[in-house]
C-alpha cells in the first residue's frame, strides 16, 4: 500500500430485515378490495420507500421515521377524515396505534404488548391472514343478517298457527309437542347455517398457495365491521 493511500476494502457486510414473502400479495389483495394501504415505519425514509416499492405501496402512502406518537397521530388524522382504520403491527412501538385504531390486528409472533393491544390476533405469521380475517368478518356479518331474516320470517309465519288461526275455519289446533318441534327446528336451521362458515374460503387465497379454509386454527377471532366507502388499513 503506497504511503498515505487508504487501505483496500477487504469485505462488506450488509444487514437488512427481509420482507415477508406474502407481503406484496397481501397489499395487492387489500388494494383490490378498495382498502387504502399505508406504511408507517420507524426506519429512515430511504429504507421505508425501498420496502414500500417492493411490496407495491404508493410512495405518498409511505411514512418514515415515525415514533409511536407519530403513528398514533396518523391514525387519528385518518379517523378525523371519516375513515375506518385498521392497524397491523407486531412491535412495541405499534401498540399505541393498535389501541387507537378502530381495529387493531397483531401477528401471533409479535410482542406481548402488541398482542394485548389488538382486537384480532393472527396465529400464523402471515400478512395474508389480514385479508382472510376481513373477508371472514364480512361473511360472518352477512350470515348473521341471513339468520336473523330466516328466524324472523319463520316465527312470523309460525306464530299465527300456534295462536290457533286454523281453528275458526277447520277446527284444528297445533299440538304443543308439534309446536315445540317446529320451534326447535328453527334453532337447528340457524345453527346449521352458521356452521356452513367452516367451508368459507376467502377469494384470492389460492393465488398465494393458501387454499385451506381459514378456520379458528388460522384466525382465532374475526370482528365484523360495517362496510364503508372510505376505509384505510395501516401496516407498520
C-alpha positions in Angstrom: 0.0 0.0 0.0 1.6 3.3 -1.0 2.2 5.7 1.9 -0.9 7.9 2.6 -3.2 5.7 0.4 -6.4 4.4 2.1 -6.4 0.7 2.9 -8.1 -1.6 0.4 -11.6 -2.8 1.1 -11.4 -6.5 2.0 -15.1 -7.2 2.6 -18.5 -5.7 3.0 -21.3 -6.8 5.4 -24.9 -5.7 4.9 -27.7 -6.3 7.3 -31.4 -5.8 6.5 -34.8 -7.0 7.5 -36.3 -9.4 5.0 -39.7 -8.5 3.6 -42.4 -11.2 4.4 -42.9 -13.5 1.4 -46.6 -12.8 1.2 -46.4 -9.0 1.9 -46.9 -8.0 -1.7 -49.7 -10.4 -2.3 -51.5 -9.1 0.9 -51.1 -5.4 -0.3 -52.5 -6.3 -3.7 -55.4 -8.2 -2.2 -56.3 -5.4 0.2 -55.9 -2.7 -2.5 -58.2 -4.8 -4.9 -60.8 -4.8 -2.1 -60.9 -1.0 -2.1 -58.8 -0.5 1.0 -56.1 2.2 1.2 -52.8 0.6 2.3 -50.4 2.8 4.2 -47.0 2.0 5.6 -45.9 3.6 8.9 -42.3 2.9 9.7 -39.7 4.0 12.2 -36.9 3.3 9.7 -35.3 6.1 7.7 -37.1 7.4 4.6 -34.8 5.7 2.1 -35.3 2.2 3.6 -39.0 2.7 4.0 -39.5 3.9 0.4 -37.5 0.9 -0.9 -39.6 -1.6 1.1 -42.8 0.2 0.1 -41.9 0.0 -3.6 -41.0 -3.7 -3.2 -44.5 -4.6 -1.8 -46.5 -2.2 -4.0 -47.3 0.7 -1.7 -47.5 4.1 -3.3 -44.7 6.5 -2.3 -47.2 9.1 -1.0 -48.5 6.5 1.4 -45.2 5.6 2.9 -44.4 7.4 6.2 -40.9 7.0 7.6 -39.1 8.0 10.8 -42.2 7.7 12.9 -42.1 7.3 16.6 -45.1 5.6 18.4 -46.7 9.0 18.9 -46.4 9.7 15.2 -48.2 6.5 14.3 -51.0 7.4 16.6 -51.2 10.9 15.1 -51.6 9.4 11.6 -54.3 7.0 12.8 -56.1 9.9 14.3 -55.8 12.0 11.2 -57.3 9.3 9.1 -60.1 8.8 11.6 -60.8 12.6 11.5 -61.1 12.3 7.8 -64.0 9.9 8.3 -62.1 6.7 7.6 -62.3 3.4 9.4 -58.8 2.5 10.3 -57.3 -1.0 10.8 -53.7 -1.1 12.1 -51.5 -4.1 11.7 -48.4 -4.4 13.8 -46.2 -6.7 15.9 -43.8 -4.5 17.8 -43.8 -2.5 21.0 -43.8 0.8 19.0 -47.0 -0.4 17.3 -49.0 -0.9 20.5 -50.3 2.7 21.0 -51.5 2.9 17.3 -53.1 -0.6 17.6 -55.1 0.7 20.6 -56.1 3.9 18.8 -57.2 2.3 15.6 -60.8 1.2 15.0 -59.4 -2.3 14.5 -56.1 -3.5 15.8 -54.5 -6.6 14.2 -51.4 -8.2 15.7 -49.3 -11.1 14.4 -49.0 -14.1 16.7 -45.2 -13.8 16.6 -45.3 -10.2 17.8 -44.6 -8.8 21.2 -46.9 -9.4 24.1 -47.9 -5.7 24.4 -48.8 -5.6 20.7 -51.0 -8.7 21.1 -52.7 -7.3 24.2 -53.4 -4.0 22.4 -55.0 -5.7 19.3 -58.6 -6.9 18.8 -57.5 -9.6 16.4 -54.5 -11.9 16.8 -53.4 -13.9 13.8 -51.9 -17.2 14.9 -49.9 -17.6 11.7 -47.2 -15.1 11.0 -48.6 -14.3 7.6 -50.0 -10.9 6.3 -52.4 -12.7 4.1 -54.2 -13.5 7.3 -55.2 -9.9 7.5 -57.0 -10.2 4.2 -58.6 -13.5 5.3 -59.8 -12.0 8.6 -61.5 -9.1 6.9 -63.2 -11.5 4.4 -64.3 -13.8 7.2 -65.7 -10.8 9.1 -67.8 -9.8 6.2 -69.0 -13.3 5.6 -69.9 -13.7 9.3 -71.8 -10.4 9.3 -73.8 -11.5 6.2 -74.6 -14.8 7.8 -75.8 -13.0 10.9 -78.2 -11.0 8.8 -79.3 -14.1 6.9 -80.0 -16.0 10.1 -81.9 -13.0 11.5 -84.1 -12.8 8.4 -84.7 -16.5 8.4 -85.6 -16.7 12.1 -87.9 -13.6 11.9 -89.7 -14.9 8.8 -90.1 -18.4 10.3 -91.6 -17.0 13.5 -93.8 -14.6 11.7 -95.3 -17.5 9.7 -95.5 -20.0 12.6 -96.9 -17.8 15.3 -100.4 -17.4 13.8 -100.7 -21.2 13.5 -99.6 -21.6 17.2 -102.2 -18.9 18.1 -105.0 -21.0 16.5 -105.5 -19.3 13.2 -106.9 -22.6 11.7 -109.5 -23.1 14.4 -112.3 -20.8 13.1 -112.2 -22.4 9.7 -111.1 -26.0 10.2 -111.3 -26.5 14.0 -107.7 -27.6 14.0 -105.2 -26.7 16.7 -101.5 -27.1 16.6 -100.5 -29.7 19.3 -98.0 -28.4 21.9 -95.4 -31.1 21.1 -95.6 -30.2 17.4 -95.2 -26.5 18.2 -92.1 -27.3 20.3 -90.6 -29.4 17.5 -91.2 -26.6 14.9 -89.6 -24.1 17.3 -86.6 -26.3 17.8 -86.2 -26.9 14.1 -85.9 -23.1 13.6 -83.0 -23.0 16.0 -81.4 -26.1 14.4 -81.6 -24.4 11.0 -79.9 -21.3 12.3 -77.1 -23.3 13.8 -76.6 -25.3 10.7 -76.5 -22.1 8.6 -73.8 -20.7 10.9 -71.7 -23.9 10.7 -71.5 -23.5 6.9 -69.0 -20.8 7.6 -66.4 -23.5 8.2 -66.5 -24.1 4.4 -65.8 -20.5 3.6 -62.7 -19.8 1.6 -61.5 -16.2 1.1 -61.3 -15.1 -2.5 -57.8 -14.9 -3.9 -56.1 -17.0 -1.3 -55.3 -19.7 -3.9 -53.1 -17.3 -5.8 -50.6 -17.3 -2.9 -50.9 -21.0 -2.1 -53.2 -20.7 0.9 -56.1 -22.9 -0.3 -57.2 -24.2 3.1 -60.4 -22.6 4.5 -59.3 -20.3 7.4 -60.9 -21.8 10.5 -60.3 -21.0 14.1 -56.9 -22.5 13.8 -55.8 -19.8 11.3 -57.7 -16.8 12.5 -59.0 -17.2 16.1 -61.1 -14.1 16.1 -62.8 -12.1 13.4 -64.7 -8.9 14.1 -67.4 -7.8 11.6 -67.1 -4.2 10.6 -69.8 -2.1 8.9 -69.0 -1.6 5.2 -68.0 2.0 4.4 -66.9 3.7 1.3 -63.7 5.2 2.8 -61.5 2.6 4.5 -57.9 2.6 5.4 -55.6 -0.1 6.5 -52.2 0.7 8.1 -49.3 -1.7 8.0 -46.3 -0.8 10.1 
